[in-house]
Amino acid sequence: MKFLKPIGFVLIMAMILAFNQAKDKTTLYLIGDSTMSQKSIKAYPETGWGMPFTHFFDSTVVVENHAQNGRSTRTFIEENRWQPIVEKLQKGDYVFIQFGHNDEVATKKSYTTEKDFKANLLKFVKESRAKNAIPVLITPVARRKFNADGKIVDTHEVYAALVREVAQKNEVLFIDLSVSSMKLLQDFGVEKSAYLFNHLEAGQNTNYPNGKTDDTHFNEHGARRMAELVLQEINKQQMDLAKYIIK
């Protein structure tokens, strides 16, 4: 029976090692709307910026993309999409929070008042911090909309300002994706910026036989460029995450 003791010791050590390895992993949770979300094959080439974002980190970072099409802060909470994330959060995990596209449209069922939008953002922040996780607030990524003079239009002006307000008042890590993505689109210009979005001619793609003109959702290239804007801010702000970005 003595041979059981060393076997037991080995099993215990293996369990400890496995636990420590699991603890060495940092999980980065993405919560938000369709501009960030994981797309189905039938939606291709529509691509959320959270999809390429996953591949920019080394093996010590696990990115979980929980963003969902059509969701606002309110519906994300009401549909019980947030609570399971809270229950899994561990010390040192990150929660990247980008809403606004669906919160701000009064005609949508997902509409969220300005007051409730701020309260919901603060809920995400406080509950993340309660688990010693690190929340990062992100303003909604820009739509492709230009005025007659060829200047990009800020379609998220009010709700982006609310995100900035919550971040500033509560000293939350913050990425102003609205501003950086508008600058990117302006740099591309009216015509060339279309190549970042899901624009297709009739017959070009079997998923969209009649074609598609979508100035909100990105194609693969556009999604990667938006993900790169987020990565640039992670580096610029010297977040701890920066050291895990693959060079």
Phi, psi and omega in degrees: 000346182297332183295344179289330183296308177297327178295317178298319179297316180298318180296318180297315180296322179296321179293319179296317180297316180297321180295315180296322177295320178297321180292333180288345179278139173253127178261132179247112182266132174254123175234136183170210187247198187294336180289345181249340196286165174282127183261152176281164180299324182290347178268348182305138011269012175302132187219127174280147184293344176290341181289305176292331181306324181303328190268004182269358183248156178284183189290351180277350178246126177252118180262122176250113182267105180255006178298148184224142177304137172076006185267147172249177176303319183293310183289330177298321178285313184298328181275011178060038176270337183274315186303317178299330177290315179304317183295335181268343186302139176234164180305130178091351175291159178245148173233110177267123191242111179227103176231173176138323181305318185258339176294323192276349186266108186297337183275352180269150177294340181275000184307138179230130180297160180301318180298313181290326178301312178297318180296321180292319176299317180294326176298312178302317182294308184296318183287332173292313181296327178298335178261014181060027172266169188245107178279146175228116180272137183230129176289153183299137180293148188292148166272159176272094178218122180243150175274183184296338180269005179079021178259135181298140181258134179276099181276355182245022190308311185289310186283332173295321178297326179293321177297315179300319181297311180298318180297315183292314183293334185247010177051053181260141172305141193215135175236119182270076181292332177302310183293312184292324180285326175296320178297318179299314180295322178296320178297323178289324180092173186302310186281308185293333179296338178298334181288355177265349187247173183279076179250122183222141174279157176302131179083358182285327182219133183296337178288338180226071186301331180266006182088175182203135172232101187232113182259017176247319186258144188268160165269187184300315182295315179298318179298320180294320180296323178290319177299322180294326176297319178294316179298321178300321180289323176301317178291313183300319181275359179054043174296153180302332179300334187302326184288350179260358179287133179288125183279000000 
